[in-house]
C-alpha cells in the first residue's frame, strides 16, 4: 500500500544547522536541511519510523539555547532523510522561529528582486 500523499503549506528555507531529535524508539543527531513555520527536514544516519512522535532541538548559530520543538510527527522518510511536522512549539521558540524565518524570507525576496532587475529597468530608474 502506498503512503498517503503529503503536501506542504509553508515555504521551506534551505538551512543547515545541527539538530538533536528523539522519539520513543530512537534518539539521534543530524543536520537540519530545511525549515518552515510548521516543519523541517533532517538528514541523519539513524533509521526513524514514519508516523512516530518526535522532539527536535535545533542548534542555531549565536544562540545560547536550542530552538526546541516540543512535539512533532515524522511525516515522511526517504533513506537517511525525514520530514517533521511541528505540532507543539513553545511560545518563546515560536517567536524565535518566526523571527528567523522573517530574516530568511527578506533575503529570499531581495535575491529574487536582484535577479529580476535587468539593466533596462536600472536605466529607467535613473
Secondary structure as GFF3:
##gff-version 3
##sequence-region A 1 126
A	DSSP	beta_strand	13	23	.	.	.	ID=ss1
A	DSSP	beta_strand	26	35	.	.	.	ID=ss2
A	DSSP	beta_strand	39	44	.	.	.	ID=ss3
A	DSSP	beta_strand	53	59	.	.	.	ID=ss4
A	DSSP	beta_strand	67	78	.	.	.	ID=ss5
A	DSSP	beta_strand	81	89	.	.	.	ID=ss6
A	DSSP	alpha_helix	91	116	.	.	.	ID=ss7
A	DSSP	alpha_helix	119	125	.	.	.	ID=ss8
###
